[in-house]
Amino acid sequence: VQLVESGGGLVQPGGSLRLSCAATGFPFSRYGVSWHRQAPGKEREVVATINAFGNNIRYPDSLKGRFTISRDNAKNTVALQMNSLKPDDTAVYYCRVPYLDAWGQGTQVTVSS
């Protein structure tokens, strides 16, 4: 099982980033996926979840309207579109397959002017 995140970087407040997670080594289309983040000095938190079929999506109330999770089962990828980014969104972002307890290595997102 391997999950590889990409797409992180430095962005100004108000900007957007699209993260991607590429999955290999397991039947990706059978499993739900979640995105998490961990800011310095803070606990890791979930930012979005999507079920195997892509028709059950959840976000914490604080992120609704700014973050969008999606998946492409044909390409074994899951994306996280992040808009109207704020400095508080600065964190390492991870994708996860909860049922397999599999995590990617993370990608750094820094929101700063």
Buried (B, 14 or more C-beta within 10 A) or exposed (E): EEBBBEBBEEBEEEBEBEBBBBBEEBEBBEBBBBBBBBBEEEEBEBBBBBEBEBEEEEBEEEBEEBBBBBBEBEEBBBBBBBEEBEEEBBBBBBBBBBEEEBBBEBBEBBBEE
